[in-house]
Amino acid sequence: MGFLENDSIENLREKIRHSTAHIMADVVTKIYPKTKLAIGPPTKDGFYYDFYVEDPITEDDLEKIEASMKKVMKQDLKFEYKEYSRSEILDMNKNEPFKLDVIKDIPENVPVSTYKHGDFEDLCGGPHVESTGMIPAFKLLSVAGAYWRGNEDQPMLQRIYGTAFESQEALDEHITKIEEANKRDHRNLAKQLDLFSYQDELGPGLIVWHPRGSKLRSTIEDFWKKEHIKYDYDLIYTPHIGKSTLWEISGHLDFYKENMYPVMDMDGQEYYLKPMNCPFHIMYYRNDIRSYRDLPIRIGELGSVYRNERAGVLHGLMRVRGMTQDDAHIFCRPDQIENEINKVLDLTFHLMKTFGFEKYEVMLSTKPDKSVGDISRWHIATESLKKTIVSRGLSYEIDEGGGAFYGPKIDINIEDAIGRLWQCTTVQFDFNLPERFGLNYIGEDGKMHQPYMIHRALLGSMERFIGVLTEHYGGAFPLWLSPVQVMVIPIADRHIEYSNTIARKLFDFDFRVEIDTRKERMNAKIRSAQMSKIPFMLIIGDKEESTNTISIRHRGGENLGAMPFDDLLNKLQSDRDLLK
């Protein structure tokens, strides 16, 4: 199509998706005449539109909505941009309560615009394609509930998700990717692999880790601790609650209170569950007089925090209310900054490569308009981040003004097996908390100086990272990570004793082993182990017991034949070390 010539793919897709959302809204208001319109923006992978309807729209209705949309597209109606005075636009939308709510947020001096095609006109700033006939390929995907403005006190709306592309080929590729993502959904795999659960009686966003999930998590945490100790971090433990004065000094009660759980009264003192670990690490630093010779000080913790996330945004392990962060804070001198950032990135890429992630997207976020801290410190910190990125030969994008008010940062997004990006690593300077808590060290000149403080999380939260890891591998974890590495399968009860002997020997070499002693047929046991994505199955029968061998199968279906225990052990150890 001709419009491809003057647009980047990103801009073209935004126009196509925005226009498709309008066409969908047009059709929905005609099929369901009492519909009230909310908003319908394009997104990175598609679009959605929120509606208030009397009778719920179901996924069974999407086919007829799609069919009606195609008719509108065939009419090739022109998208017309229009501007109105505030009084005119208010009168036009007098029966649209959600549109009126949107108009309230538009500054008085900003023109209020619409786009119109046929007899449908919607409050909108664009952009759009020229006409409804310029939508090459689209598909409606699903229906969900969404509170207006994400607020549980507001009305529940119906959200229809869809996507649109510049070609049928691009759409088909995207749909295949969605289907693959659905296969890898960590919530479904968690049931299949028996990793974790969340139940109404617990409360939303709170996770119970099952034994297999706990083994996976412990493996990751043990590796995390071991590597941090190698990189000269001191690991600490801190409480789950703190007095209100701590959160007043840190500023959380001023800026973050809506995400904190309600106050607890204990012995006449007010306490809060911690939403972040930073103030506790600062308390450790402030517990002693620090000299320039003591720096850098690197403090790490797998610290549990609690955040009052809205129910509507909770999603399996990806968004929870109780989480454990791989937090660390580095306190250093100005001359140590670049070296410390390099060490953080060394550790980051080492961890990610070990977990199987080798493609990244790097973002450098700079000083926003509103900020704290001396401008010279901002300059030193930002240049140090930039210089470190460049010296490593990393490609990166700059998010001008995208830093937090308290410091610039690097964000690293990892790419998973099907090309999705996940934000995990953050390296963040903080000029706010050192000032609030009066942190200092005695310099070489004998005077007091304020240290630079670096927040850094490499994996993010353990919950979210395990969710990402599960989807990346589709539940088929490499041997070193697998919750159960070996399933021993005795063919009959008389083979259980020999099976136990083999399992104990493997356990002595730190393998995670289970024995399937159920009264099931051998093929059913093998199938069960394969469904649980256990890397290796050891089959024990009369032949194996009489020859002191073990028959070994891989979860992919390969029969690796029978071998003596020592050969089996060498193979398993080799595979475990190779994959780590």
C-alpha positions as CSV (number, residue, x, y, z in Angstrom):
1,M,0.0,0.0,0.0
2,G,1.1,3.5,-0.8
3,F,1.1,4.8,2.8
4,L,4.0,2.5,3.6
5,E,6.4,4.7,1.8
6,N,6.2,7.7,4.2
7,D,5.9,5.9,7.5
8,S,8.1,3.8,9.7
9,I,6.6,0.4,10.6
10,E,6.1,1.6,14.2
11,N,4.2,4.7,13.1
12,L,2.2,2.8,10.5
13,R,1.1,0.2,13.0
14,E,0.1,2.8,15.5
15,K,-2.1,4.5,12.8
16,I,-3.6,1.2,11.7
17,R,-4.4,0.0,15.2
18,H,-5.8,3.3,16.3
19,S,-8.1,3.4,13.3
20,T,-9.1,-0.2,13.8
21,A,-10.1,0.6,17.4
22,H,-12.4,3.4,16.1
23,I,-14.0,1.0,13.6
24,M,-14.6,-1.5,16.4
25,A,-16.2,1.2,18.6
26,D,-18.4,2.2,15.7
27,V,-19.6,-1.4,15.2
28,V,-20.1,-2.1,19.0
29,T,-22.3,1.0,19.4
30,K,-24.5,-0.2,16.5
31,I,-24.8,-3.8,17.7
32,Y,-25.3,-2.7,21.3
33,P,-27.1,0.6,21.1
34,K,-27.0,1.4,24.8
35,T,-23.2,1.2,24.9
36,K,-21.2,4.0,26.6
37,L,-17.7,4.6,25.2
38,A,-14.6,4.9,27.3
39,I,-11.2,4.9,25.6
40,G,-9.5,2.9,22.9
41,P,-5.8,3.4,22.5
42,P,-3.2,1.5,20.3
43,T,-0.7,-0.5,22.2
44,K,2.7,-2.0,21.5
45,D,1.1,-5.2,20.1
46,G,-2.4,-4.2,19.2
47,F,-5.2,-2.1,20.6
48,Y,-8.2,-2.3,22.9
49,Y,-11.4,-0.3,23.6
50,D,-13.3,-0.1,26.9
51,F,-17.1,-0.1,26.8
52,Y,-19.8,0.1,29.4
53,V,-22.6,-2.3,28.3
54,E,-25.7,-3.6,29.9
55,D,-25.3,-7.2,28.7
56,P,-21.8,-8.6,28.8
57,I,-19.9,-9.1,25.5
58,T,-18.4,-12.5,25.3
59,E,-15.7,-14.0,23.1
60,D,-18.5,-15.7,21.2
61,D,-19.6,-12.3,20.0
62,L,-16.2,-11.3,18.5
63,E,-16.9,-13.1,15.2
64,K,-20.0,-11.0,14.5
65,I,-18.2,-7.8,15.6
66,E,-15.3,-8.7,13.2
67,A,-17.7,-9.4,10.3
68,S,-19.4,-6.0,10.8
69,M,-16.0,-4.3,11.0
70,K,-15.0,-5.8,7.6
71,K,-18.2,-4.2,6.1
72,V,-17.2,-0.8,7.4
73,M,-13.7,-1.3,6.0
74,K,-15.1,-2.2,2.5
75,Q,-16.9,1.1,2.5
76,D,-13.5,2.9,2.5
77,L,-14.9,5.7,4.6
78,K,-12.5,8.7,5.1
79,F,-11.2,9.5,8.5
80,E,-11.8,13.2,9.1
81,Y,-10.1,15.3,11.7
82,K,-12.2,18.0,13.4
83,E,-11.7,20.6,16.2
84,Y,-14.4,21.9,18.5
85,S,-14.8,24.5,21.2
86,R,-15.1,23.2,24.8
87,S,-18.8,23.9,24.9
88,E,-19.4,22.2,21.6
89,I,-17.5,19.0,22.6
90,L,-19.2,18.9,26.0
91,D,-22.6,19.1,24.3
92,M,-21.7,16.4,21.7
93,N,-20.7,14.0,24.6
94,K,-23.4,14.9,27.1
95,N,-24.6,11.3,27.1
96,E,-21.1,9.8,27.3
97,P,-20.1,10.0,31.0
98,F,-16.6,8.5,30.4
99,K,-15.9,10.9,27.6
100,L,-16.9,13.8,29.8
101,D,-14.5,12.6,32.4
102,V,-11.7,12.5,29.8
103,I,-12.6,16.1,28.6
104,K,-12.2,17.4,32.2
105,D,-8.5,16.4,32.0
106,I,-7.8,18.4,28.8
107,P,-6.4,21.8,29.6
108,E,-8.7,24.7,28.7
109,N,-6.2,26.1,26.2
110,V,-5.7,22.8,24.3
111,P,-8.0,22.3,21.2
112,V,-10.4,19.4,21.6
113,S,-10.4,17.2,18.5
114,T,-12.3,14.2,17.1
115,Y,-12.0,11.8,14.2
116,K,-15.0,10.9,12.2
117,H,-15.7,8.2,9.7
118,G,-19.2,7.8,8.3
119,D,-21.7,8.7,11.0
120,F,-19.3,7.7,13.9
121,E,-17.3,10.4,15.6
122,D,-15.0,9.9,18.6
123,L,-13.0,12.2,20.8
124,C,-9.4,11.7,19.6
125,G,-6.1,13.3,18.8
126,G,-5.1,10.7,16.2
127,P,-3.1,9.6,14.3
128,H,-5.2,7.6,11.8
129,V,-4.9,6.1,8.3
130,E,-6.6,8.0,5.5
131,S,-9.7,5.8,5.3
132,T,-11.3,2.6,6.7
133,G,-10.2,0.7,3.6
134,M,-6.6,1.0,4.6
135,I,-6.6,-1.6,7.3
136,P,-4.7,-4.6,5.7
137,A,-5.2,-7.2,8.4
138,F,-6.8,-7.3,11.8
139,K,-8.2,-9.8,14.4
140,L,-10.1,-9.4,17.6
141,L,-8.5,-11.5,20.4
142,S,-10.3,-11.5,23.7
143,V,-12.7,-9.8,26.1
144,A,-11.8,-8.9,29.7
145,G,-13.0,-6.7,32.5
146,A,-11.3,-3.4,33.4
147,Y,-12.2,-0.8,35.9
148,W,-12.5,2.8,34.6
149,R,-9.2,4.5,35.1
150,G,-7.9,1.3,36.8
151,N,-9.8,2.3,40.0
152,E,-11.7,-0.4,41.8
153,D,-14.2,2.2,43.1
154,Q,-15.1,3.1,39.5
155,P,-17.5,1.2,37.2
156,M,-16.4,-2.1,35.7
157,L,-16.1,-1.9,31.9
158,Q,-15.7,-4.5,29.1
159,R,-12.4,-4.4,27.3
160,I,-12.1,-5.9,23.8
161,Y,-8.5,-6.6,22.8
162,G,-7.5,-6.8,19.2
163,T,-4.5,-6.4,16.9
164,A,-3.9,-5.1,13.4
165,F,-0.9,-5.2,11.0
166,E,0.3,-3.8,7.7
167,S,0.0,-7.3,6.1
168,Q,-1.7,-10.6,6.6
169,E,1.7,-12.2,6.8
170,A,2.7,-10.0,9.7
171,L,-0.7,-10.7,11.4
172,D,-0.3,-14.5,11.0
173,E,3.2,-14.3,12.4
174,H,1.9,-12.4,15.4
175,I,-1.0,-14.8,16.0
176,T,1.5,-17.7,15.9
177,K,3.5,-15.9,18.5
178,I,0.4,-15.4,20.7
179,E,-0.4,-19.1,20.4
180,E,3.1,-20.0,21.5
181,A,3.0,-17.5,24.4
182,N,-0.3,-19.1,25.5
183,K,1.4,-22.5,25.5
184,R,4.1,-21.1,27.6
185,D,1.8,-19.2,30.1
186,H,3.5,-19.8,33.4
187,R,0.1,-20.0,35.2
188,N,-0.9,-23.1,33.2
189,L,2.6,-24.6,33.4
190,A,2.6,-24.0,37.2
191,K,-0.4,-26.4,37.5
192,Q,1.2,-28.9,35.1
193,L,4.5,-28.9,36.9
194,D,3.1,-28.4,40.4
195,L,5.2,-25.3,41.2
196,F,2.9,-22.9,43.1
197,S,-0.7,-21.9,43.7
198,Y,-2.8,-18.9,44.8
199,Q,-6.2,-19.4,46.4
200,D,-9.1,-17.1,47.5
201,E,-8.6,-18.0,51.1
202,L,-5.0,-16.6,51.0
203,G,-6.0,-13.3,49.3
204,P,-5.1,-12.2,45.7
205,G,-1.5,-11.8,44.7
206,L,-0.1,-14.0,47.5
207,I,1.8,-17.2,46.4
208,V,2.2,-20.6,48.1
209,W,5.3,-22.3,46.7
210,H,4.8,-26.1,46.4
211,P,7.8,-28.4,47.0
212,R,8.8,-28.5,43.4
213,G,8.5,-24.8,43.0
214,S,10.4,-24.3,46.2
215,K,13.3,-26.4,44.8
216,L,13.4,-24.3,41.7
217,R,13.4,-21.1,43.7
218,S,16.0,-22.4,46.2
219,T,18.3,-23.3,43.3
220,I,18.1,-19.8,41.9
221,E,18.5,-18.2,45.3
222,D,21.5,-20.3,46.2
223,F,23.1,-19.5,42.9
224,W,22.4,-15.8,43.4
225,K,23.9,-15.8,46.9
226,K,27.0,-17.7,45.8
227,E,27.7,-15.4,42.9
228,H,27.1,-12.2,44.9
229,I,29.6,-13.4,47.5
230,K,32.1,-14.0,44.7
231,Y,31.5,-10.4,43.6
232,D,32.3,-9.1,47.1
233,Y,28.8,-8.4,48.4
234,D,27.9,-8.6,52.0
235,L,24.5,-10.3,52.4
236,I,22.2,-9.3,55.2
237,Y,18.7,-10.0,56.5
238,T,16.3,-7.2,57.5
239,P,12.9,-7.1,59.2
240,H,9.6,-7.2,57.3
241,I,8.2,-4.2,59.2
242,G,9.5,-0.8,60.3
243,K,8.4,2.1,62.4
244,S,6.5,5.0,60.7
245,T,9.4,7.4,61.5
246,L,11.6,5.3,59.1
247,W,9.1,5.7,56.3
248,E,8.6,9.4,57.1
249,I,12.4,10.0,56.7
250,S,12.6,8.0,53.5
251,G,9.6,9.8,52.0
252,H,7.6,6.7,51.4
253,L,4.7,8.0,53.5
254,D,4.6,11.1,51.4
255,F,5.1,9.6,47.9
256,Y,4.2,5.9,48.1
257,K,1.6,5.5,50.9
258,E,-1.1,4.4,48.5
259,N,0.9,1.3,47.7
260,M,1.7,0.5,51.4
261,Y,-0.5,-1.6,53.6
262,P,-2.4,0.1,56.5
263,V,-0.6,1.1,59.6
264,M,-0.2,-1.4,62.5
265,D,-0.4,-0.1,66.1
266,M,2.1,-1.9,68.4
267,D,2.8,-0.7,71.9
268,G,1.7,2.8,71.0
269,Q,4.0,2.9,68.0
270,E,3.0,2.9,64.4
271,Y,4.6,0.3,62.0
272,Y,4.2,-0.5,58.3
273,L,5.0,-3.6,56.2
274,K,8.0,-2.6,54.1
275,P,7.4,-1.9,50.4
276,M,11.1,-1.6,49.7
277,N,14.4,-2.7,51.3
278,C,16.4,0.5,50.8
279,P,15.9,2.2,54.2
280,F,17.0,-1.0,56.0
281,H,20.2,-1.2,54.0
282,I,20.8,2.5,54.8
283,M,20.3,1.7,58.5
284,Y,23.1,-0.9,58.2
285,Y,25.4,1.7,56.6
286,R,24.6,4.3,59.2
287,N,25.2,1.9,62.1
288,D,29.0,2.7,62.1
289,I,31.4,5.5,61.2
290,R,32.6,5.0,57.7
291,S,35.9,6.0,56.2
292,Y,36.9,6.5,52.6
293,R,39.0,3.4,53.1
294,D,35.8,1.3,53.8
295,L,34.2,2.2,50.5
296,P,32.8,0.7,48.4
297,I,30.3,-1.1,50.6
298,R,28.1,-3.5,48.7
299,I,25.0,-4.7,50.6
300,G,22.8,-7.5,49.1
301,E,19.6,-9.1,50.3
302,L,16.8,-11.4,49.0
303,G,14.4,-9.2,50.8
304,S,10.6,-9.8,51.0
305,V,8.5,-6.7,50.4
306,Y,4.7,-6.1,50.3
307,R,2.9,-3.7,48.0
308,N,-0.8,-3.0,47.9
309,E,-1.2,-3.6,44.2
310,R,-4.7,-3.2,42.7
311,A,-6.5,-6.4,42.1
312,G,-7.0,-5.6,38.5
313,V,-3.3,-5.6,37.7
314,L,-2.4,-8.9,39.5
315,H,-1.2,-11.6,37.2
316,G,0.2,-14.9,38.3
317,L,3.9,-14.5,39.3
318,M,4.3,-11.4,37.1
319,R,2.5,-9.0,39.4
320,V,1.9,-10.0,43.1
321,R,1.4,-8.3,46.4
322,G,4.1,-10.2,48.4
323,M,7.5,-10.5,46.6
324,T,11.1,-11.1,47.2
325,Q,13.5,-8.7,45.5
326,D,17.1,-9.4,44.7
327,D,18.0,-6.1,46.1
328,A,21.5,-4.6,46.6
329,H,22.8,-1.1,47.4
330,I,26.3,0.1,46.8
331,F,27.8,3.0,48.7
332,C,30.9,4.5,47.0
333,R,33.1,7.4,46.4
334,P,32.9,9.5,43.2
335,D,36.2,8.0,41.9
336,Q,34.7,4.5,42.3
337,I,31.5,4.9,40.3
338,E,32.6,3.7,36.9
339,N,34.3,0.6,38.3
340,E,31.2,-0.2,40.4
341,I,28.8,0.1,37.5
342,N,31.1,-2.1,35.4
343,K,31.0,-4.7,38.1
344,V,27.3,-4.6,38.3
345,L,27.0,-5.1,34.6
346,D,29.6,-7.9,34.7
347,L,27.4,-9.7,37.3
348,T,24.2,-8.9,35.4
349,F,25.4,-10.4,32.1
350,H,27.0,-13.4,33.9
351,L,23.7,-14.2,35.7
352,M,21.5,-13.7,32.6
353,K,23.8,-15.8,30.4
354,T,23.8,-18.6,33.0
355,F,20.0,-18.5,33.0
356,G,19.8,-18.7,29.2
357,F,19.3,-15.0,28.2
358,E,21.8,-13.6,25.7
359,K,19.8,-10.8,23.9
360,Y,19.2,-7.5,25.6
361,E,17.8,-4.0,25.2
362,V,19.6,-1.3,27.2
363,M,18.0,2.1,28.1
364,L,19.7,5.1,29.8
365,S,17.3,7.4,31.5
366,T,18.4,10.9,32.3
367,K,17.5,13.8,34.6
368,P,13.8,14.8,34.6
369,D,12.5,18.4,35.0
370,K,11.8,17.8,38.7
371,S,14.7,16.3,40.6
372,V,16.7,16.5,43.8
373,G,20.4,16.6,44.2
374,D,23.2,18.8,43.1
375,I,23.4,19.2,39.3
376,S,27.1,18.3,39.3
377,R,26.3,14.9,41.0
378,W,23.7,14.3,38.3
379,H,26.3,15.0,35.6
380,I,28.9,12.8,37.1
381,A,26.4,9.9,37.6
382,T,24.9,10.2,34.1
383,E,28.2,10.4,32.4
384,S,29.5,7.4,34.4
385,L,26.5,5.3,33.3
386,K,26.9,6.4,29.7
387,K,30.7,5.9,29.6
388,T,30.3,2.4,31.0
389,I,27.7,1.4,28.4
390,V,29.8,2.8,25.5
391,S,33.1,1.2,26.8
392,R,31.4,-2.2,26.7
393,G,30.2,-1.7,23.1
394,L,26.6,-2.0,24.1
395,S,23.9,-0.5,21.8
396,Y,21.5,1.6,23.9
397,E,18.7,4.2,23.7
398,I,18.5,7.4,25.8
399,D,15.2,8.1,27.5
400,E,15.6,11.9,28.0
401,G,14.1,13.0,31.3
402,G,13.1,9.4,32.0
403,G,15.1,9.1,35.2
404,A,13.5,9.1,38.6
405,F,13.5,12.4,40.5
406,Y,16.3,11.1,42.7
407,G,18.8,9.9,40.0
408,P,19.6,8.6,36.5
409,K,19.4,4.9,35.7
410,I,20.2,2.0,33.3
411,D,17.4,-0.5,32.6
412,I,18.2,-3.8,30.8
413,N,15.4,-5.7,29.1
414,I,16.0,-9.3,28.4
415,E,14.6,-11.1,25.3
416,D,13.0,-14.5,25.8
417,A,12.9,-17.5,23.5
418,I,9.9,-16.1,21.5
419,G,11.2,-12.6,21.2
420,R,9.4,-10.8,24.0
421,L,11.2,-8.2,26.1
422,W,11.1,-8.3,29.9
423,Q,12.4,-5.5,32.2
424,C,14.5,-7.1,34.9
425,T,17.8,-5.3,35.7
426,T,17.8,-1.7,37.0
427,V,20.9,0.2,38.0
428,Q,19.7,3.4,39.7
429,F,21.5,6.3,41.4
430,D,19.9,7.9,44.4
431,F,20.7,11.4,45.6
432,N,17.5,11.6,47.7
433,L,17.9,9.0,50.4
434,P,21.6,9.8,51.3
435,E,20.5,13.4,51.9
436,R,17.3,12.4,53.9
437,F,19.2,10.0,56.2
438,G,22.4,12.2,56.4
439,L,24.8,9.6,55.1
440,N,28.4,10.4,55.1
441,Y,32.0,9.1,55.3
442,I,35.2,10.6,56.4
443,G,37.3,11.5,53.4
444,E,41.0,11.4,52.9
445,D,40.9,15.2,53.7
446,G,39.4,14.4,57.2
447,K,36.1,16.1,56.2
448,M,32.7,14.5,55.9
449,H,31.4,13.6,52.4
450,Q,28.2,12.2,51.2
451,P,28.6,8.8,49.5
452,Y,27.1,8.0,46.1
453,M,24.3,5.4,46.5
454,I,23.4,3.0,43.8
455,H,20.2,0.9,43.9
456,R,20.4,-2.2,41.8
457,A,18.2,-5.2,41.1
458,L,19.4,-7.7,38.6
459,L,16.6,-10.3,38.4
460,G,13.9,-7.9,39.7
461,S,11.6,-9.9,42.0
462,M,12.1,-13.7,42.4
463,E,8.5,-14.2,41.6
464,R,8.4,-12.3,38.3
465,F,11.8,-13.7,37.2
466,I,10.7,-17.3,37.8
467,G,7.5,-16.5,35.8
468,V,9.7,-15.2,32.9
469,L,12.1,-18.1,33.2
470,T,9.2,-20.6,33.1
471,E,7.8,-19.1,30.0
472,H,11.3,-18.7,28.4
473,Y,11.8,-22.5,28.7
474,G,8.2,-23.5,28.3
475,G,8.6,-25.3,31.6
476,A,11.4,-27.5,30.2
477,F,14.1,-26.1,32.5
478,P,17.8,-27.1,31.9
479,L,19.0,-29.9,34.1
480,W,20.7,-27.6,36.7
481,L,17.4,-25.7,37.2
482,S,14.9,-28.5,37.0
483,P,12.9,-28.9,40.3
484,V,13.1,-32.7,39.7
485,Q,16.1,-33.7,37.7
486,V,15.6,-37.5,37.6
487,M,12.5,-39.6,38.0
488,V,13.2,-43.2,38.9
489,I,10.5,-45.6,37.6
490,P,10.4,-49.1,39.1
491,I,8.4,-51.4,36.7
492,A,7.0,-53.5,39.6
493,D,7.0,-53.4,43.4
494,R,9.9,-55.9,43.5
495,H,12.1,-53.3,41.8
496,I,11.5,-50.6,44.4
497,E,14.4,-51.5,46.7
498,Y,17.0,-51.3,43.8
499,S,15.3,-48.1,42.7
500,N,15.8,-46.6,46.2
501,T,19.4,-47.6,46.1
502,I,20.0,-45.8,42.8
503,A,18.0,-42.7,44.0
504,R,20.1,-42.5,47.3
505,K,23.4,-42.7,45.3
506,L,22.2,-39.8,43.0
507,F,21.0,-37.8,46.0
508,D,24.5,-38.1,47.5
509,F,25.8,-36.3,44.4
510,D,23.3,-33.5,44.9
511,F,20.8,-34.5,42.3
512,R,17.1,-33.9,42.9
513,V,15.5,-37.3,42.5
514,E,12.0,-38.7,42.9
515,I,10.7,-42.3,42.7
516,D,7.3,-43.1,41.1
517,T,6.0,-46.0,43.2
518,R,2.4,-45.7,42.1
519,K,0.7,-48.9,40.9
520,E,0.6,-47.6,37.3
521,R,1.8,-49.1,34.1
522,M,5.4,-48.2,33.1
523,N,4.3,-46.2,30.0
524,A,1.8,-44.2,32.1
525,K,4.6,-43.3,34.6
526,I,6.9,-42.3,31.7
527,R,4.2,-40.2,30.2
528,S,3.6,-38.5,33.6
529,A,7.3,-37.7,34.0
530,Q,7.3,-36.3,30.5
531,M,4.3,-34.1,31.2
532,S,6.1,-32.8,34.2
533,K,9.0,-32.0,31.9
534,I,11.5,-34.0,34.1
535,P,14.8,-34.2,32.1
536,F,15.6,-37.9,32.7
537,M,13.7,-41.0,33.6
538,L,15.5,-44.1,34.9
539,I,13.7,-47.4,34.2
540,I,14.3,-50.2,36.6
541,G,13.2,-53.8,35.8
542,D,14.4,-57.3,36.2
543,K,17.0,-56.9,33.4
544,E,18.5,-53.7,35.0
545,E,18.5,-55.2,38.5
546,S,20.2,-58.4,37.4
547,T,22.9,-56.6,35.4
548,N,23.4,-53.7,37.8
549,T,22.5,-51.2,35.1
550,I,19.9,-48.5,34.6
551,S,17.9,-47.8,31.4
552,I,17.7,-44.0,30.8
553,R,15.2,-42.0,28.8
554,H,15.2,-38.3,28.0
555,R,12.0,-36.2,28.4
556,G,12.1,-35.6,24.6
557,G,11.4,-39.3,24.1
558,E,14.9,-40.5,23.3
559,N,15.8,-43.9,24.7
560,L,19.5,-43.6,25.7
561,G,19.8,-47.3,26.5
562,A,21.1,-49.2,29.6
563,M,24.3,-48.2,31.4
564,P,26.2,-48.9,34.7
565,F,25.7,-46.4,37.5
566,D,29.1,-44.8,37.1
567,D,28.4,-44.0,33.4
568,L,25.0,-42.6,34.3
569,L,26.5,-40.4,36.9
570,N,29.2,-39.1,34.5
571,K,26.5,-38.2,32.0
572,L,24.3,-36.5,34.5
573,Q,27.1,-34.5,36.0
574,S,28.4,-33.5,32.6
575,D,25.0,-32.3,31.4
576,R,24.4,-30.4,34.7
577,D,27.7,-28.6,34.5
578,L,27.5,-28.0,30.8
579,L,24.1,-26.3,31.1
580,K,25.0,-24.1,34.0
